[in-house]
């Protein structure tokens, strides 16, 4: 059996070890899963991109921070009917 040695940031390793443990895996099993999926798919088994999730855009983060501030100030409960929500969606 071959052995592979990799270098990884200590914090990153600790975080991923905790996640794998939660999933009932260890680093070796997770790495083997990654390698097998790479072979099955003929490439990296996930998209590699410089694009970020639009959820985390600065504009959306401003809206979310404002919403949190409103909630903290007790101004967060707004009730809308399904019709009102559908109208907002279509605008």
PyMOL Python script that loads the backbone (N, CA, C, O; Angstrom):
from pymol import cmd

cmd.read_pdbstr("""\
ATOM      1  N   UNK A   1       0.844  -1.171   0.000  1.00  0.00           N
ATOM      2  CA  UNK A   1       0.000   0.000   0.000  1.00  0.00           C
ATOM      3  C   UNK A   1       0.891   1.236   0.000  1.00  0.00           C
ATOM      4  O   UNK A   1       1.855   1.309   0.762  1.00  0.00           O
ATOM      5  N   UNK A   2       0.572   2.208  -0.851  1.00  0.00           N
ATOM      6  CA  UNK A   2       1.350   3.445  -0.954  1.00  0.00           C
ATOM      7  C   UNK A   2       1.011   4.381   0.194  1.00  0.00           C
ATOM      8  O   UNK A   2      -0.068   4.311   0.783  1.00  0.00           O
ATOM      9  N   UNK A   3       1.944   5.243   0.493  1.00  0.00           N
ATOM     10  CA  UNK A   3       1.745   6.226   1.542  1.00  0.00           C
ATOM     11  C   UNK A   3       1.926   7.613   0.938  1.00  0.00           C
ATOM     12  O   UNK A   3       2.851   7.830   0.156  1.00  0.00           O
ATOM     13  N   UNK A   4       1.049   8.557   1.292  1.00  0.00           N
ATOM     14  CA  UNK A   4       1.115   9.922   0.783  1.00  0.00           C
ATOM     15  C   UNK A   4       1.245  10.860   1.978  1.00  0.00           C
ATOM     16  O   UNK A   4       0.494  10.754   2.948  1.00  0.00           O
ATOM     17  N   UNK A   5       2.192  11.763   1.899  1.00  0.00           N
ATOM     18  CA  UNK A   5       2.365  12.765   2.952  1.00  0.00           C
ATOM     19  C   UNK A   5       1.998  14.127   2.389  1.00  0.00           C
ATOM     20  O   UNK A   5       2.445  14.494   1.303  1.00  0.00           O
ATOM     21  N   UNK A   6       1.187  14.877   3.122  1.00  0.00           N
ATOM     22  CA  UNK A   6       0.827  16.220   2.685  1.00  0.00           C
ATOM     23  C   UNK A   6       1.050  17.189   3.840  1.00  0.00           C
ATOM     24  O   UNK A   6       1.016  16.809   5.010  1.00  0.00           O
ATOM     25  N   UNK A   7       1.280  18.444   3.483  1.00  0.00           N
ATOM     26  CA  UNK A   7       1.393  19.498   4.495  1.00  0.00           C
ATOM     27  C   UNK A   7       0.103  20.297   4.474  1.00  0.00           C
ATOM     28  O   UNK A   7      -0.440  20.609   3.414  1.00  0.00           O
ATOM     29  N   UNK A   8      -0.375  20.619   5.664  1.00  0.00           N
ATOM     30  CA  UNK A   8      -1.618  21.378   5.788  1.00  0.00           C
ATOM     31  C   UNK A   8      -1.506  22.268   7.021  1.00  0.00           C
ATOM     32  O   UNK A   8      -0.896  21.886   8.019  1.00  0.00           O
ATOM     33  N   UNK A   9      -2.089  23.434   6.944  1.00  0.00           N
ATOM     34  CA  UNK A   9      -2.103  24.369   8.059  1.00  0.00           C
ATOM     35  C   UNK A   9      -2.703  23.688   9.293  1.00  0.00           C
ATOM     36  O   UNK A   9      -3.699  22.974   9.183  1.00  0.00           O
ATOM     37  N   UNK A  10      -2.103  23.904  10.461  1.00  0.00           N
ATOM     38  CA  UNK A  10      -2.560  23.241  11.690  1.00  0.00           C
ATOM     39  C   UNK A  10      -4.028  23.530  11.994  1.00  0.00           C
ATOM     40  O   UNK A  10      -4.786  22.614  12.314  1.00  0.00           O
ATOM     41  N   UNK A  11      -4.432  24.796  11.896  1.00  0.00           N
ATOM     42  CA  UNK A  11      -5.817  25.152  12.191  1.00  0.00           C
ATOM     43  C   UNK A  11      -6.774  24.476  11.209  1.00  0.00           C
ATOM     44  O   UNK A  11      -7.816  23.952  11.603  1.00  0.00           O
ATOM     45  N   UNK A  12      -6.412  24.495   9.942  1.00  0.00           N
ATOM     46  CA  UNK A  12      -7.245  23.862   8.919  1.00  0.00           C
ATOM     47  C   UNK A  12      -7.393  22.368   9.204  1.00  0.00           C
ATOM     48  O   UNK A  12      -8.490  21.819   9.102  1.00  0.00           O
ATOM     49  N   UNK A  13      -6.299  21.721   9.558  1.00  0.00           N
ATOM     50  CA  UNK A  13      -6.344  20.281   9.859  1.00  0.00           C
ATOM     51  C   UNK A  13      -7.226  19.998  11.068  1.00  0.00           C
ATOM     52  O   UNK A  13      -8.020  19.057  11.055  1.00  0.00           O
ATOM     53  N   UNK A  14      -7.091  20.803  12.105  1.00  0.00           N
ATOM     54  CA  UNK A  14      -7.912  20.592  13.300  1.00  0.00           C
ATOM     55  C   UNK A  14      -9.399  20.751  12.981  1.00  0.00           C
ATOM     56  O   UNK A  14     -10.229  19.978  13.459  1.00  0.00           O
ATOM     57  N   UNK A  15      -9.726  21.755  12.174  1.00  0.00           N
ATOM     58  CA  UNK A  15     -11.117  21.987  11.813  1.00  0.00           C
ATOM     59  C   UNK A  15     -11.674  20.852  10.961  1.00  0.00           C
ATOM     60  O   UNK A  15     -12.798  20.399  11.178  1.00  0.00           O
ATOM     61  N   UNK A  16     -10.881  20.393   9.987  1.00  0.00           N
ATOM     62  CA  UNK A  16     -11.374  19.326   9.117  1.00  0.00           C
ATOM     63  C   UNK A  16     -11.413  17.990   9.863  1.00  0.00           C
ATOM     64  O   UNK A  16     -12.296  17.171   9.608  1.00  0.00           O
ATOM     65  N   UNK A  17     -10.479  17.761  10.772  1.00  0.00           N
ATOM     66  CA  UNK A  17     -10.527  16.545  11.595  1.00  0.00           C
ATOM     67  C   UNK A  17     -11.828  16.505  12.408  1.00  0.00           C
ATOM     68  O   UNK A  17     -12.459  15.455  12.529  1.00  0.00           O
ATOM     69  N   UNK A  18     -12.216  17.646  12.959  1.00  0.00           N
ATOM     70  CA  UNK A  18     -13.454  17.712  13.746  1.00  0.00           C
ATOM     71  C   UNK A  18     -14.669  17.415  12.863  1.00  0.00           C
ATOM     72  O   UNK A  18     -15.576  16.688  13.269  1.00  0.00           O
ATOM     73  N   UNK A  19     -14.678  17.979  11.663  1.00  0.00           N
ATOM     74  CA  UNK A  19     -15.788  17.727  10.737  1.00  0.00           C
ATOM     75  C   UNK A  19     -15.837  16.256  10.337  1.00  0.00           C
ATOM     76  O   UNK A  19     -16.895  15.627  10.381  1.00  0.00           O
ATOM     77  N   UNK A  20     -14.686  15.715   9.947  1.00  0.00           N
ATOM     78  CA  UNK A  20     -14.652  14.305   9.550  1.00  0.00           C
ATOM     79  C   UNK A  20     -15.081  13.408  10.701  1.00  0.00           C
ATOM     80  O   UNK A  20     -15.788  12.422  10.490  1.00  0.00           O
ATOM     81  N   UNK A  21     -14.664  13.738  11.906  1.00  0.00           N
ATOM     82  CA  UNK A  21     -15.058  12.949  13.075  1.00  0.00           C
ATOM     83  C   UNK A  21     -16.578  12.973  13.226  1.00  0.00           C
ATOM     84  O   UNK A  21     -17.193  11.949  13.522  1.00  0.00           O
ATOM     85  N   UNK A  22     -17.177  14.142  13.023  1.00  0.00           N
ATOM     86  CA  UNK A  22     -18.635  14.272  13.090  1.00  0.00           C
ATOM     87  C   UNK A  22     -19.313  13.393  12.042  1.00  0.00           C
ATOM     88  O   UNK A  22     -20.406  12.874  12.267  1.00  0.00           O
ATOM     89  N   UNK A  23     -18.652  13.233  10.896  1.00  0.00           N
ATOM     90  CA  UNK A  23     -19.189  12.425   9.804  1.00  0.00           C
ATOM     91  C   UNK A  23     -18.823  10.951   9.925  1.00  0.00           C
ATOM     92  O   UNK A  23     -19.218  10.136   9.091  1.00  0.00           O
ATOM     93  N   UNK A  24     -18.065  10.612  10.968  1.00  0.00           N
ATOM     94  CA  UNK A  24     -17.656   9.224  11.163  1.00  0.00           C
ATOM     95  C   UNK A  24     -16.506   8.816  10.259  1.00  0.00           C
ATOM     96  O   UNK A  24     -16.335   7.637   9.951  1.00  0.00           O
ATOM     97  N   UNK A  25     -15.716   9.801   9.834  1.00  0.00           N
ATOM     98  CA  UNK A  25     -14.581   9.550   8.935  1.00  0.00           C
ATOM     99  C   UNK A  25     -13.283   9.972   9.604  1.00  0.00           C
ATOM    100  O   UNK A  25     -13.281  10.646  10.634  1.00  0.00           O
ATOM    101  N   UNK A  26     -12.195   9.564   9.002  1.00  0.00           N
ATOM    102  CA  UNK A  26     -10.899  10.109   9.371  1.00  0.00           C
ATOM    103  C   UNK A  26     -10.270  10.687   8.106  1.00  0.00           C
ATOM    104  O   UNK A  26     -10.826  10.548   7.016  1.00  0.00           O
ATOM    105  N   UNK A  27      -9.130  11.324   8.245  1.00  0.00           N
ATOM    106  CA  UNK A  27      -8.494  11.984   7.104  1.00  0.00           C
ATOM    107  C   UNK A  27      -8.194  10.992   5.982  1.00  0.00           C
ATOM    108  O   UNK A  27      -8.406  11.307   4.811  1.00  0.00           O
ATOM    109  N   UNK A  28      -7.709   9.815   6.317  1.00  0.00           N
ATOM    110  CA  UNK A  28      -7.364   8.816   5.303  1.00  0.00           C
ATOM    111  C   UNK A  28      -8.592   8.390   4.507  1.00  0.00           C
ATOM    112  O   UNK A  28      -8.548   8.338   3.278  1.00  0.00           O
ATOM    113  N   UNK A  29      -9.678   8.088   5.196  1.00  0.00           N
ATOM    114  CA  UNK A  29     -10.900   7.676   4.517  1.00  0.00           C
ATOM    115  C   UNK A  29     -11.433   8.804   3.635  1.00  0.00           C
ATOM    116  O   UNK A  29     -11.822   8.569   2.491  1.00  0.00           O
ATOM    117  N   UNK A  30     -11.451  10.027   4.167  1.00  0.00           N
ATOM    118  CA  UNK A  30     -11.951  11.175   3.399  1.00  0.00           C
ATOM    119  C   UNK A  30     -11.089  11.411   2.159  1.00  0.00           C
ATOM    120  O   UNK A  30     -11.617  11.682   1.081  1.00  0.00           O
ATOM    121  N   UNK A  31      -9.776  11.310   2.302  1.00  0.00           N
ATOM    122  CA  UNK A  31      -8.890  11.512   1.164  1.00  0.00           C
ATOM    123  C   UNK A  31      -9.109  10.415   0.119  1.00  0.00           C
ATOM    124  O   UNK A  31      -9.137  10.697  -1.079  1.00  0.00           O
ATOM    125  N   UNK A  32      -9.262   9.171   0.569  1.00  0.00           N
ATOM    126  CA  UNK A  32      -9.530   8.073  -0.369  1.00  0.00           C
ATOM    127  C   UNK A  32     -10.855   8.282  -1.103  1.00  0.00           C
ATOM    128  O   UNK A  32     -10.955   7.988  -2.294  1.00  0.00           O
ATOM    129  N   UNK A  33     -11.875   8.788  -0.400  1.00  0.00           N
ATOM    130  CA  UNK A  33     -13.152   9.090  -1.044  1.00  0.00           C
ATOM    131  C   UNK A  33     -12.956  10.154  -2.124  1.00  0.00           C
ATOM    132  O   UNK A  33     -13.484  10.035  -3.229  1.00  0.00           O
ATOM    133  N   UNK A  34     -12.189  11.196  -1.790  1.00  0.00           N
ATOM    134  CA  UNK A  34     -11.911  12.263  -2.749  1.00  0.00           C
ATOM    135  C   UNK A  34     -11.209  11.707  -3.986  1.00  0.00           C
ATOM    136  O   UNK A  34     -11.595  12.025  -5.111  1.00  0.00           O
ATOM    137  N   UNK A  35     -10.201  10.895  -3.793  1.00  0.00           N
ATOM    138  CA  UNK A  35      -9.432  10.337  -4.907  1.00  0.00           C
ATOM    139  C   UNK A  35     -10.319   9.436  -5.776  1.00  0.00           C
ATOM    140  O   UNK A  35     -10.257   9.513  -7.003  1.00  0.00           O
ATOM    141  N   UNK A  36     -11.132   8.594  -5.158  1.00  0.00           N
ATOM    142  CA  UNK A  36     -12.018   7.713  -5.927  1.00  0.00           C
ATOM    143  C   UNK A  36     -13.040   8.513  -6.741  1.00  0.00           C
ATOM    144  O   UNK A  36     -13.286   8.198  -7.905  1.00  0.00           O
ATOM    145  N   UNK A  37     -13.634   9.544  -6.133  1.00  0.00           N
ATOM    146  CA  UNK A  37     -14.586  10.380  -6.858  1.00  0.00           C
ATOM    147  C   UNK A  37     -13.902  11.128  -8.000  1.00  0.00           C
ATOM    148  O   UNK A  37     -14.490  11.306  -9.066  1.00  0.00           O
ATOM    149  N   UNK A  38     -12.668  11.563  -7.781  1.00  0.00           N
ATOM    150  CA  UNK A  38     -11.903  12.233  -8.833  1.00  0.00           C
ATOM    151  C   UNK A  38     -11.726  11.313 -10.026  1.00  0.00           C
ATOM    152  O   UNK A  38     -11.889  11.733 -11.171  1.00  0.00           O
ATOM    153  N   UNK A  39     -11.391  10.057  -9.759  1.00  0.00           N
ATOM    154  CA  UNK A  39     -11.230   9.084 -10.845  1.00  0.00           C
ATOM    155  C   UNK A  39     -12.554   8.788 -11.535  1.00  0.00           C
ATOM    156  O   UNK A  39     -12.613   8.721 -12.762  1.00  0.00           O
ATOM    157  N   UNK A  40     -13.614   8.611 -10.756  1.00  0.00           N
ATOM    158  CA  UNK A  40     -14.928   8.321 -11.338  1.00  0.00           C
ATOM    159  C   UNK A  40     -15.414   9.447 -12.243  1.00  0.00           C
ATOM    160  O   UNK A  40     -15.989   9.199 -13.303  1.00  0.00           O
ATOM    161  N   UNK A  41     -15.178  10.690 -11.814  1.00  0.00           N
ATOM    162  CA  UNK A  41     -15.673  11.835 -12.573  1.00  0.00           C
ATOM    163  C   UNK A  41     -14.679  12.343 -13.612  1.00  0.00           C
ATOM    164  O   UNK A  41     -15.009  13.201 -14.430  1.00  0.00           O
ATOM    165  N   UNK A  42     -13.480  11.816 -13.576  1.00  0.00           N
ATOM    166  CA  UNK A  42     -12.468  12.252 -14.542  1.00  0.00           C
ATOM    167  C   UNK A  42     -11.996  13.671 -14.283  1.00  0.00           C
ATOM    168  O   UNK A  42     -11.573  14.365 -15.208  1.00  0.00           O
ATOM    169  N   UNK A  43     -12.064  14.106 -13.034  1.00  0.00           N
ATOM    170  CA  UNK A  43     -11.636  15.453 -12.661  1.00  0.00           C
ATOM    171  C   UNK A  43     -12.005  15.725 -11.216  1.00  0.00           C
ATOM    172  O   UNK A  43     -12.558  14.870 -10.525  1.00  0.00           O
ATOM    173  N   UNK A  44     -11.693  16.920 -10.780  1.00  0.00           N
ATOM    174  CA  UNK A  44     -12.012  17.313  -9.412  1.00  0.00           C
ATOM    175  C   UNK A  44     -13.541  17.215  -9.231  1.00  0.00           C
ATOM    176  O   UNK A  44     -14.283  17.726 -10.070  1.00  0.00           O
ATOM    177  N   UNK A  45     -14.021  16.574  -8.161  1.00  0.00           N
ATOM    178  CA  UNK A  45     -15.456  16.327  -8.021  1.00  0.00           C
ATOM    179  C   UNK A  45     -16.273  17.508  -7.482  1.00  0.00           C
ATOM    180  O   UNK A  45     -17.333  17.315  -6.886  1.00  0.00           O
ATOM    181  N   UNK A  46     -15.790  18.695  -7.690  1.00  0.00           N
ATOM    182  CA  UNK A  46     -16.539  19.899  -7.336  1.00  0.00           C
ATOM    183  C   UNK A  46     -15.989  21.035  -8.178  1.00  0.00           C
ATOM    184  O   UNK A  46     -14.880  20.965  -8.707  1.00  0.00           O
ATOM    185  N   UNK A  47     -16.801  22.093  -8.292  1.00  0.00           N
ATOM    186  CA  UNK A  47     -16.406  23.232  -9.115  1.00  0.00           C
ATOM    187  C   UNK A  47     -15.329  24.043  -8.401  1.00  0.00           C
ATOM    188  O   UNK A  47     -15.449  24.351  -7.215  1.00  0.00           O
ATOM    189  N   UNK A  48     -14.292  24.379  -9.130  1.00  0.00           N
ATOM    190  CA  UNK A  48     -13.243  25.238  -8.609  1.00  0.00           C
ATOM    191  C   UNK A  48     -13.380  26.568  -9.338  1.00  0.00           C
ATOM    192  O   UNK A  48     -13.263  26.627 -10.562  1.00  0.00           O
ATOM    193  N   UNK A  49     -13.625  27.625  -8.588  1.00  0.00           N
ATOM    194  CA  UNK A  49     -13.901  28.910  -9.198  1.00  0.00           C
ATOM    195  C   UNK A  49     -13.429  30.044  -8.301  1.00  0.00           C
ATOM    196  O   UNK A  49     -13.245  29.871  -7.097  1.00  0.00           O
ATOM    197  N   UNK A  50     -13.239  31.192  -8.905  1.00  0.00           N
ATOM    198  CA  UNK A  50     -12.923  32.380  -8.112  1.00  0.00           C
ATOM    199  C   UNK A  50     -14.197  33.132  -7.757  1.00  0.00           C
ATOM    200  O   UNK A  50     -14.158  34.101  -6.998  1.00  0.00           O
ATOM    201  N   UNK A  51     -15.336  32.685  -8.306  1.00  0.00           N
ATOM    202  CA  UNK A  51     -16.610  33.326  -8.011  1.00  0.00           C
ATOM    203  C   UNK A  51     -17.023  32.993  -6.578  1.00  0.00           C
ATOM    204  O   UNK A  51     -16.797  31.886  -6.091  1.00  0.00           O
ATOM    205  N   UNK A  52     -17.616  33.952  -5.933  1.00  0.00           N
ATOM    206  CA  UNK A  52     -18.098  33.711  -4.581  1.00  0.00           C
ATOM    207  C   UNK A  52     -19.613  33.606  -4.605  1.00  0.00           C
ATOM    208  O   UNK A  52     -20.272  34.106  -5.517  1.00  0.00           O
ATOM    209  N   UNK A  53     -20.141  32.964  -3.613  1.00  0.00           N
ATOM    210  CA  UNK A  53     -21.578  32.817  -3.480  1.00  0.00           C
ATOM    211  C   UNK A  53     -22.186  34.209  -3.332  1.00  0.00           C
ATOM    212  O   UNK A  53     -21.758  34.970  -2.464  1.00  0.00           O
ATOM    213  N   UNK A  54     -23.180  34.562  -4.164  1.00  0.00           N
ATOM    214  CA  UNK A  54     -23.765  35.897  -4.082  1.00  0.00           C
ATOM    215  C   UNK A  54     -24.396  36.189  -2.720  1.00  0.00           C
ATOM    216  O   UNK A  54     -24.583  37.351  -2.360  1.00  0.00           O
ATOM    217  N   UNK A  55     -24.718  35.158  -1.977  1.00  0.00           N
ATOM    218  CA  UNK A  55     -25.263  35.369  -0.636  1.00  0.00           C
ATOM    219  C   UNK A  55     -24.302  36.199   0.201  1.00  0.00           C
ATOM    220  O   UNK A  55     -24.732  36.999   1.032  1.00  0.00           O
ATOM    221  N   UNK A  56     -22.996  36.012  -0.013  1.00  0.00           N
ATOM    222  CA  UNK A  56     -21.988  36.689   0.798  1.00  0.00           C
ATOM    223  C   UNK A  56     -21.507  38.000   0.180  1.00  0.00           C
ATOM    224  O   UNK A  56     -20.502  38.555   0.624  1.00  0.00           O
ATOM    225  N   UNK A  57     -22.207  38.501  -0.831  1.00  0.00           N
ATOM    226  CA  UNK A  57     -21.808  39.777  -1.438  1.00  0.00           C
ATOM    227  C   UNK A  57     -21.910  40.882  -0.397  1.00  0.00           C
ATOM    228  O   UNK A  57     -22.687  40.782   0.553  1.00  0.00           O
ATOM    229  N   UNK A  58     -21.125  41.928  -0.579  1.00  0.00           N
ATOM    230  CA  UNK A  58     -21.118  43.032   0.382  1.00  0.00           C
ATOM    231  C   UNK A  58     -22.504  43.673   0.489  1.00  0.00           C
ATOM    232  O   UNK A  58     -22.937  44.039   1.582  1.00  0.00           O
ATOM    233  N   UNK A  59     -23.203  43.809  -0.649  1.00  0.00           N
ATOM    234  CA  UNK A  59     -24.546  44.405  -0.627  1.00  0.00           C
ATOM    235  C   UNK A  59     -25.495  43.564   0.227  1.00  0.00           C
ATOM    236  O   UNK A  59     -26.249  44.104   1.036  1.00  0.00           O
ATOM    237  N   UNK A  60     -25.457  42.256   0.046  1.00  0.00           N
ATOM    238  CA  UNK A  60     -26.335  41.381   0.824  1.00  0.00           C
ATOM    239  C   UNK A  60     -25.945  41.394   2.296  1.00  0.00           C
ATOM    240  O   UNK A  60     -26.817  41.358   3.164  1.00  0.00           O
ATOM    241  N   UNK A  61     -24.658  41.445   2.587  1.00  0.00           N
ATOM    242  CA  UNK A  61     -24.214  41.483   3.977  1.00  0.00           C
ATOM    243  C   UNK A  61     -24.710  42.753   4.657  1.00  0.00           C
ATOM    244  O   UNK A  61     -25.074  42.714   5.833  1.00  0.00           O
ATOM    245  N   UNK A  62     -24.733  43.891   3.936  1.00  0.00           N
ATOM    246  CA  UNK A  62     -25.266  45.138   4.501  1.00  0.00           C
ATOM    247  C   UNK A  62     -26.743  44.975   4.848  1.00  0.00           C
ATOM    248  O   UNK A  62     -27.186  45.386   5.920  1.00  0.00           O
ATOM    249  N   UNK A  63     -27.498  44.371   3.934  1.00  0.00           N
ATOM    250  CA  UNK A  63     -28.930  44.146   4.180  1.00  0.00           C
ATOM    251  C   UNK A  63     -29.115  43.220   5.385  1.00  0.00           C
ATOM    252  O   UNK A  63     -29.966  43.472   6.239  1.00  0.00           O
ATOM    253  N   UNK A  64     -28.334  42.169   5.451  1.00  0.00           N
ATOM    254  CA  UNK A  64     -28.451  41.236   6.572  1.00  0.00           C
ATOM    255  C   UNK A  64     -28.091  41.905   7.897  1.00  0.00           C
ATOM    256  O   UNK A  64     -28.769  41.694   8.902  1.00  0.00           O
ATOM    257  N   UNK A  65     -27.014  42.719   7.904  1.00  0.00           N
ATOM    258  CA  UNK A  65     -26.636  43.418   9.135  1.00  0.00           C
ATOM    259  C   UNK A  65     -27.742  44.380   9.563  1.00  0.00           C
ATOM    260  O   UNK A  65     -28.054  44.481  10.750  1.00  0.00           O
ATOM    261  N   UNK A  66     -28.331  45.085   8.602  1.00  0.00           N
ATOM    262  CA  UNK A  66     -29.434  46.005   8.914  1.00  0.00           C
ATOM    263  C   UNK A  66     -30.627  45.238   9.460  1.00  0.00           C
ATOM    264  O   UNK A  66     -31.271  45.687  10.408  1.00  0.00           O
ATOM    265  N   UNK A  67     -30.927  44.090   8.874  1.00  0.00           N
ATOM    266  CA  UNK A  67     -32.041  43.269   9.350  1.00  0.00           C
ATOM    267  C   UNK A  67     -31.800  42.779  10.771  1.00  0.00           C
ATOM    268  O   UNK A  67     -32.716  42.756  11.593  1.00  0.00           O
ATOM    269  N   UNK A  68     -30.573  42.391  11.050  1.00  0.00           N
ATOM    270  CA  UNK A  68     -30.227  41.931  12.408  1.00  0.00           C
ATOM    271  C   UNK A  68     -30.379  43.085  13.390  1.00  0.00           C
ATOM    272  O   UNK A  68     -30.907  42.903  14.487  1.00  0.00           O
ATOM    273  N   UNK A  69     -29.917  44.277  12.999  1.00  0.00           N
ATOM    274  CA  UNK A  69     -30.063  45.449  13.864  1.00  0.00           C
ATOM    275  C   UNK A  69     -31.536  45.742  14.121  1.00  0.00           C
ATOM    276  O   UNK A  69     -31.919  46.063  15.246  1.00  0.00           O
ATOM    277  N   UNK A  70     -32.364  45.633  13.081  1.00  0.00           N
ATOM    278  CA  UNK A  70     -33.804  45.847  13.249  1.00  0.00           C
ATOM    279  C   UNK A  70     -34.396  44.831  14.217  1.00  0.00           C
ATOM    280  O   UNK A  70     -35.185  45.187  15.092  1.00  0.00           O
ATOM    281  N   UNK A  71     -34.016  43.573  14.060  1.00  0.00           N
ATOM    282  CA  UNK A  71     -34.517  42.529  14.955  1.00  0.00           C
ATOM    283  C   UNK A  71     -34.099  42.821  16.395  1.00  0.00           C
ATOM    284  O   UNK A  71     -34.899  42.715  17.324  1.00  0.00           O
ATOM    285  N   UNK A  72     -32.821  43.192  16.559  1.00  0.00           N
ATOM    286  CA  UNK A  72     -32.321  43.493  17.905  1.00  0.00           C
ATOM    287  C   UNK A  72     -33.067  44.668  18.526  1.00  0.00           C
ATOM    288  O   UNK A  72     -33.228  44.732  19.744  1.00  0.00           O
ATOM    289  N   UNK A  73     -33.526  45.606  17.679  1.00  0.00           N
ATOM    290  CA  UNK A  73     -34.244  46.788  18.158  1.00  0.00           C
ATOM    291  C   UNK A  73     -35.748  46.535  18.271  1.00  0.00           C
ATOM    292  O   UNK A  73     -36.506  47.445  18.606  1.00  0.00           O
ATOM    293  N   UNK A  74     -36.183  45.305  17.995  1.00  0.00           N
ATOM    294  CA  UNK A  74     -37.589  44.975  18.119  1.00  0.00           C
ATOM    295  C   UNK A  74     -38.437  45.383  16.927  1.00  0.00           C
ATOM    296  O   UNK A  74     -39.664  45.418  17.013  1.00  0.00           O
ATOM    297  N   UNK A  75     -37.778  45.693  15.808  1.00  0.00           N
ATOM    298  CA  UNK A  75     -38.513  46.124  14.620  1.00  0.00           C
ATOM    299  C   UNK A  75     -38.545  45.045  13.554  1.00  0.00           C
ATOM    300  O   UNK A  75     -38.740  45.350  12.377  1.00  0.00           O
ATOM    301  N   UNK A  76     -38.358  43.798  13.939  1.00  0.00           N
ATOM    302  CA  UNK A  76     -38.186  42.760  12.938  1.00  0.00           C
ATOM    303  C   UNK A  76     -39.413  41.980  12.536  1.00  0.00           C
ATOM    304  O   UNK A  76     -39.350  41.210  11.577  1.00  0.00           O
ATOM    305  N   UNK A  77     -40.512  42.139  13.214  1.00  0.00           N
ATOM    306  CA  UNK A  77     -41.669  41.314  12.885  1.00  0.00           C
ATOM    307  C   UNK A  77     -42.555  42.068  11.909  1.00  0.00           C
ATOM    308  O   UNK A  77     -43.231  43.029  12.274  1.00  0.00           O
ATOM    309  N   UNK A  78     -42.540  41.624  10.682  1.00  0.00           N
ATOM    310  CA  UNK A  78     -43.384  42.183   9.636  1.00  0.00           C
ATOM    311  C   UNK A  78     -44.157  41.024   9.048  1.00  0.00           C
ATOM    312  O   UNK A  78     -43.566  40.063   8.556  1.00  0.00           O
ATOM    313  N   UNK A  79     -45.452  41.106   9.096  1.00  0.00           N
ATOM    314  CA  UNK A  79     -46.270  40.021   8.573  1.00  0.00           C
ATOM    315  C   UNK A  79     -46.828  40.429   7.220  1.00  0.00           C
ATOM    316  O   UNK A  79     -47.424  41.497   7.074  1.00  0.00           O
ATOM    317  N   UNK A  80     -46.629  39.578   6.252  1.00  0.00           N
ATOM    318  CA  UNK A  80     -47.138  39.831   4.912  1.00  0.00           C
ATOM    319  C   UNK A  80     -47.949  38.612   4.477  1.00  0.00           C
ATOM    320  O   UNK A  80     -47.659  37.476   4.850  1.00  0.00           O
ATOM    321  N   UNK A  81     -48.961  38.890   3.687  1.00  0.00           N
ATOM    322  CA  UNK A  81     -49.765  37.809   3.148  1.00  0.00           C
ATOM    323  C   UNK A  81     -49.001  37.144   2.011  1.00  0.00           C
ATOM    324  O   UNK A  81     -48.029  37.700   1.499  1.00  0.00           O
ATOM    325  N   UNK A  82     -49.437  35.971   1.625  1.00  0.00           N
ATOM    326  CA  UNK A  82     -48.820  35.273   0.506  1.00  0.00           C
ATOM    327  C   UNK A  82     -48.914  36.119  -0.756  1.00  0.00           C
ATOM    328  O   UNK A  82     -47.980  36.154  -1.557  1.00  0.00           O
ATOM    329  N   UNK A  83     -50.045  36.803  -0.930  1.00  0.00           N
ATOM    330  CA  UNK A  83     -50.216  37.681  -2.094  1.00  0.00           C
ATOM    331  C   UNK A  83     -49.187  38.799  -2.102  1.00  0.00           C
ATOM    332  O   UNK A  83     -48.599  39.102  -3.141  1.00  0.00           O
ATOM    333  N   UNK A  84     -48.971  39.409  -0.948  1.00  0.00           N
ATOM    334  CA  UNK A  84     -47.991  40.498  -0.857  1.00  0.00           C
ATOM    335  C   UNK A  84     -46.586  39.986  -1.166  1.00  0.00           C
ATOM    336  O   UNK A  84     -45.811  40.649  -1.856  1.00  0.00           O
ATOM    337  N   UNK A  85     -46.270  38.814  -0.653  1.00  0.00           N
ATOM    338  CA  UNK A  85     -44.947  38.240  -0.920  1.00  0.00           C
ATOM    339  C   UNK A  85     -44.769  37.918  -2.398  1.00  0.00           C
ATOM    340  O   UNK A  85     -43.703  38.157  -2.966  1.00  0.00           O
ATOM    341  N   UNK A  86     -45.815  37.376  -3.021  1.00  0.00           N
ATOM    342  CA  UNK A  86     -45.730  37.057  -4.456  1.00  0.00           C
ATOM    343  C   UNK A  86     -45.579  38.330  -5.276  1.00  0.00           C
ATOM    344  O   UNK A  86     -44.837  38.349  -6.258  1.00  0.00           O
ATOM    345  N   UNK A  87     -46.277  39.394  -4.883  1.00  0.00           N
ATOM    346  CA  UNK A  87     -46.147  40.674  -5.570  1.00  0.00           C
ATOM    347  C   UNK A  87     -44.720  41.203  -5.457  1.00  0.00           C
ATOM    348  O   UNK A  87     -44.140  41.675  -6.435  1.00  0.00           O
ATOM    349  N   UNK A  88     -44.165  41.116  -4.247  1.00  0.00           N
ATOM    350  CA  UNK A  88     -42.778  41.562  -4.041  1.00  0.00           C
ATOM    351  C   UNK A  88     -41.818  40.762  -4.909  1.00  0.00           C
ATOM    352  O   UNK A  88     -40.881  41.319  -5.481  1.00  0.00           O
ATOM    353  N   UNK A  89     -42.050  39.461  -5.007  1.00  0.00           N
ATOM    354  CA  UNK A  89     -41.172  38.598  -5.796  1.00  0.00           C
ATOM    355  C   UNK A  89     -41.214  38.983  -7.276  1.00  0.00           C
ATOM    356  O   UNK A  89     -40.195  38.916  -7.963  1.00  0.00           O
ATOM    357  N   UNK A  90     -42.378  39.381  -7.765  1.00  0.00           N
ATOM    358  CA  UNK A  90     -42.555  39.694  -9.179  1.00  0.00           C
ATOM    359  C   UNK A  90     -42.144  41.112  -9.547  1.00  0.00           C
ATOM    360  O   UNK A  90     -42.118  41.454 -10.730  1.00  0.00           O
ATOM    361  N   UNK A  91     -41.826  41.935  -8.572  1.00  0.00           N
ATOM    362  CA  UNK A  91     -41.438  43.324  -8.869  1.00  0.00           C
ATOM    363  C   UNK A  91     -40.037  43.411  -9.394  1.00  0.00           C
ATOM    364  O   UNK A  91     -39.556  44.504  -9.693  1.00  0.00           O
TER     365      UNK A  91
END
""", "prot")
cmd.dss("prot")
cmd.show_as("cartoon", "prot")
cmd.util.cbc("prot")
cmd.orient("prot")
